Amino acid sequence: MALAVTSSLAPEWFTPPSQADEAEPAGFLLAPLSAAGFLNANAAVSADRYGDAAMLVCQEVIKGWRNVTVDGEAEFKPRLIASLPPVIVSELATEIIGRATLSETERKN
């Protein structure tokens, strides 16, 4: 089978499940995870460093947010990602890794 690579994937907005029922849910602009980011996250997981893996992918992939205020700041700044609540970081990391992982059907094709 030929390998088809699309390198110009655009960032997409994602609302964490814990925010879905909120009147103004938080949204995060997620870019695709790089191959290096994916491999580094897998290495961290292999070493039982799940928090490091989650933060690593979030810091690489989050490019913006809406309806999020951290320490009084509503403007997105990469340094503020580390201050997000753990449940949000976990939901974001799960989505990011899921987007970067091939499904069973994709692996078979």
Residue pairs with C-beta under 8 A, 6 or more apart in sequence:
1 109
9 31
9 32
11 29
11 30
11 31
11 32
11 63
11 64
12 29
12 30
13 27
13 28
13 29
13 30
13 66
14 27
14 28
14 29
14 30
14 92
14 95
15 25
15 26
15 27
15 28
16 25
16 26
16 28
16 87
16 88
16 91
16 92
16 95
17 91
18 87
18 88
18 91
19 25
19 26
19 27
19 88
22 67
24 67
25 67
26 65
26 66
26 67
26 68
26 88
27 65
27 66
27 67
27 68
28 62
28 64
28 65
28 68
28 92
29 62
29 63
29 64
29 65
30 61
30 62
30 63
30 92
30 95
30 96
30 99
31 60
31 61
31 62
31 63
32 61
32 99
32 100
33 41
33 57
33 60
33 61
33 96
33 97
33 99
33 100
34 60
37 56
37 57
37 60
37 61
37 100
38 57
38 97
38 100
40 53
40 56
41 53
41 56
41 57
41 97
42 53
44 50
44 52
44 53
44 56
45 53
53 93
54 89
54 90
54 92
54 93
55 81
55 82
55 89
55 93
57 92
57 93
57 96
57 97
58 81
58 84
58 89
58 92
58 93
58 96
59 78
59 81
59 82
61 92
61 96
62 76
62 78
62 81
62 92
63 76
64 76
65 76
68 74
68 76
68 84
70 80
70 83
70 84
71 80
71 83
73 80
81 89
84 92
